[in-house]
Amino acid sequence: MLWTIAIVLIVLWAVGLITATTMGGFVHILLVIAIVVVLIRIIQGRRVI
């Protein structure tokens, strides 16, 4: 589930970079949140994949 969300956010982030719409900032925030969640899970030692 976490990987699905991360992949969706990466795709939306790339679309935001290409189109440069006003939603781009929101997508960047969501991408940063997804990366932080993945890093926390790695630090805690849980299996991410």
Number of C-alpha atoms within 10 A of each C-alpha: 8 12 12 9 13 19 14 13 21 19 14 19 22 15 15 18 15 10 11 12 10 9 14 18 14 12 20 18 12 18 21 14 14 19 14 12 14 17 13 12 13 12 9 9 9 10 7 11 6
